[in-house]
Amino acid sequence: MAIARALALRPRLLVADEPTSALDVSVRAQILNLLLDLRSRLGLAMVFVSHDIKTVRRMSDRVVTMYLGRIVEEAAADAVPARARHPYTRALFSAAPGLLSPIDPIPLEGPVPSATRPPSGCPFRTRCWRADDACAAEMPAPHRDGGHLFRCHHPVPKGATDLELIDQAQERS
Ligand code: SF4
């Protein structure tokens, strides 16, 4: 019903903020397919907001990762998670359950800070296994690599696997 009301205004941009969070799994798939169909048939631009990052990837051309209200990475959907450079993006995907794949999360330790009183420097530093003094001193500037943007002083090396990142995180804990 909310989707029909929004479309009655003939928008060019549709913001779908957690559109399936309260729905049964069977209905959820129908709504997601409906949104994809509407986007294609009506030529809509769509911003799809969700904590379900695997669904975000399926629904999107580009994926934006936010932490404590800040954009920390933006990449083509087919570049994540394997080519994601921000530690939080990699940790998020590693912890997202799939139907067939087992969950093997990169361990994150340390407190989740308040969004209204974030720590100095990089807001993810209290939980990040790659954090050092530079991360506490200054918020990383945006770094561009083609169409890929990330904000991190020590980005995940290109080609690093989740298993390697899990080992690194376990060594730091
Ligand atoms: S800037 Fe530092 S703390 Fe922040 S994500 Fe990068 S390595 Fe981790």
Boltz pocket constraint, residues with backbone or C-beta under 6 A from the ligand:
constraints:
  - pocket:
      binder: B
      contacts: [[A, 86], [A, 87], [A, 88], [A, 122], [A, 123], [A, 124], [A, 125], [A, 126], [A, 128], [A, 129], [A, 130], [A, 131], [A, 132], [A, 135], [A, 138], [A, 140], [A, 151], [A, 152], [A, 153], [A, 154], [A, 155]]
      max_distance: 6.0
